Amino acid sequence: MRRSDVTIDHAALVALGATAVGWFLMATLVVDFGMWRESIRFYDVWAVIQDPGGRLSGVNRSHPWTTLAFGLVCAAAIFAPAISILYRRADARVTYLIPFVVMAISCAVLYAKSSTAYIHADADTHSASAFFARIAQAAVTRAGDTVATRISIGAGAYVALLCSAFVALCGLKRFGVGSRVPRPPPAATRT
């Protein structure tokens, strides 16, 4: 394949670069307790999923292997669409969906993990242990709600989400255009 045959989608490349900046250089989650402020980047989100209390509180529980593994997944999710530009095949453009899918799955798992109950409390049981479990659950929920007001979504999440959605749309557009087979004109009918 000659280099002159390849059409480069410059807008998608710029959006991929902005997605990488949002994932690796900008804050995705920001924990702000007045004088203490913690910024978490996207490549570290799975460490937050693994240990939300330790990672968000600033205690040195960084889970380096989880961060390294997910950082490599993020890098591969950026490089796969960039490399697919070199191919003329329309199905190579499906790789444009990868950054958006990685971000969507990570956000869904983070939401599911952070919105579950910490202490199982059976509402139908009328024993002393169930009573104390319900009190503990209410206290944990109240504390979690207070902490949740101090956690905000950073600019990196917005930049990466918008840019990865744009890249996915570019890929879907190119995949749709490249997969269409032109129909021959209708034959003239004889009368």
C-alpha positions in Angstrom: 0.0 0.0 0.0 1.3 3.4 -1.0 1.2 6.2 1.4 -0.6 8.4 -1.1 -3.6 5.9 -1.1 -4.2 6.4 2.6 -6.7 9.1 3.6 -6.0 10.4 7.0 -8.8 11.6 9.2 -7.1 14.5 10.9 -10.1 15.4 13.1 -10.2 11.9 14.5 -6.5 12.0 15.2 -6.8 15.3 17.0 -9.7 13.9 19.0 -7.6 10.8 19.8 -4.8 13.0 21.1 -7.3 15.0 23.2 -8.7 11.7 24.6 -5.1 10.7 25.6 -4.6 14.1 27.2 -7.8 13.7 29.1 -6.9 10.2 30.2 -3.3 10.6 31.1 -2.7 14.3 32.0 -6.0 15.8 33.3 -7.9 14.9 36.4 -10.9 12.6 36.0 -12.0 12.6 39.6 -11.3 15.4 42.1 -11.7 15.0 45.8 -11.8 18.4 47.6 -11.9 18.7 51.4 -10.9 22.3 51.7 -7.2 22.4 52.3 -6.8 18.8 51.1 -7.3 18.1 47.4 -6.7 14.8 45.5 -6.8 14.5 41.7 -7.2 11.0 40.1 -6.5 10.5 36.4 -8.5 8.0 34.3 -5.8 5.4 34.0 -6.0 5.1 37.8 -9.8 4.5 37.9 -9.6 0.7 38.3 -7.5 1.3 41.4 -10.3 3.4 42.7 -12.8 0.6 41.8 -10.6 -1.9 43.6 -10.2 0.2 46.8 -12.4 3.3 46.8 -11.8 4.3 50.4 -8.0 3.9 50.3 -7.5 5.6 46.9 -9.9 8.5 47.4 -8.7 9.2 51.0 -5.1 9.7 49.9 -3.9 6.7 51.9 -1.0 5.1 50.0 -3.0 2.3 48.5 -2.3 2.9 44.9 -2.4 -0.7 43.6 0.5 -0.2 41.1 -0.1 -3.4 39.2 -3.8 -2.5 38.6 -2.8 1.0 37.6 -0.1 -0.3 35.2 -2.4 -2.9 33.6 -5.2 -0.4 33.1 -2.8 2.2 31.8 -1.6 -0.2 29.2 -5.2 -0.9 28.3 -5.8 2.8 27.9 -2.7 3.2 25.7 -3.8 0.3 23.5 -7.3 1.8 23.3 -5.7 5.0 21.9 -3.2 3.4 19.6 -5.6 0.9 18.0 -7.6 3.6 16.2 -4.5 5.6 15.3 -3.0 2.5 13.7 -6.2 1.6 11.8 -5.8 4.8 9.8 -3.0 3.0 7.8 -5.5 0.4 6.5 -8.0 1.0 3.7 -10.4 -1.7 4.9 -13.6 -0.3 6.3 -13.8 -2.8 9.1 -10.5 -1.4 10.5 -12.5 1.7 11.4 -14.5 -0.2 14.0 -11.4 0.3 16.3 -12.5 3.9 16.6 -15.1 2.6 19.0 -12.5 1.2 21.5 -11.8 4.4 23.5 -15.5 5.1 24.0 -16.2 1.5 25.0 -13.3 1.5 27.5 -14.6 4.7 29.1 -18.2 3.5 29.2 -17.4 0.2 30.8 -15.1 1.9 33.4 -17.7 4.4 34.3 -20.5 1.8 34.5 -18.3 -0.4 36.8 -17.3 2.6 39.0 -20.9 3.6 39.3 -22.1 0.1 40.2 -19.3 -0.4 42.7 -19.8 2.9 44.4 -23.6 2.7 44.6 -23.9 -0.7 46.3 -24.7 -1.2 50.0 -21.7 -1.7 52.2 -23.4 -3.6 55.0 -26.0 -6.2 54.2 -29.1 -5.4 56.3 -32.1 -7.6 56.0 -35.2 -5.5 56.5 -37.5 -8.4 57.4 -35.4 -9.8 60.2 -36.4 -8.6 63.7 -33.3 -9.5 65.7 -30.8 -7.3 67.5 -28.1 -8.0 65.0 -30.4 -6.9 62.1 -31.3 -3.8 64.0 -27.6 -2.9 64.5 -26.9 -3.7 60.9 -29.7 -1.3 59.7 -28.2 1.4 62.0 -24.7 0.8 60.7 -26.0 0.9 57.1 -27.8 4.2 57.7 -24.6 5.7 59.2 -22.5 4.4 56.3 -25.0 5.7 53.8 -25.0 9.1 55.5 -21.2 9.3 55.6 -21.0 8.2 52.0 -23.5 10.8 50.9 -21.4 13.5 52.7 -18.2 12.3 51.1 -19.9 12.0 47.7 -20.6 15.8 47.8 -16.9 16.3 48.0 -16.1 14.2 44.9 -16.5 15.8 41.5 -15.9 14.9 38.0 -12.8 16.6 36.6 -12.2 18.3 33.3 -10.3 15.2 31.9 -13.4 13.1 32.1 -15.4 15.6 30.1 -12.7 16.1 27.5 -12.1 12.4 27.1 -15.8 11.5 26.9 -16.6 14.1 24.3 -13.5 13.3 22.2 -14.0 9.5 22.4 -17.6 9.9 21.4 -16.5 12.0 18.4 -13.9 9.4 17.4 -16.6 6.7 17.7 -19.0 8.7 15.5 -16.2 9.2 13.0 -15.5 5.4 13.0 -19.2 4.6 12.5 -19.5 7.1 9.7 -16.5 5.7 7.9 -17.6 2.1 8.5 -21.0 2.9 7.1 -19.6 4.7 4.1 -17.0 2.0 3.4 -19.3 -0.9 3.7 -22.0 0.2 1.3 -21.9 -1.4 -2.1 -23.0 0.8 -4.9 -26.0 -0.5 -6.8 -26.0 -0.7 -10.6 -28.5 1.6 -12.3 -31.8 -0.1 -13.1 -32.0 -1.7 -16.5 -34.2 -0.1 -19.0 -37.5 -1.9 -19.5 -38.7 -2.8 -23.0 -42.3 -2.3 -23.9 
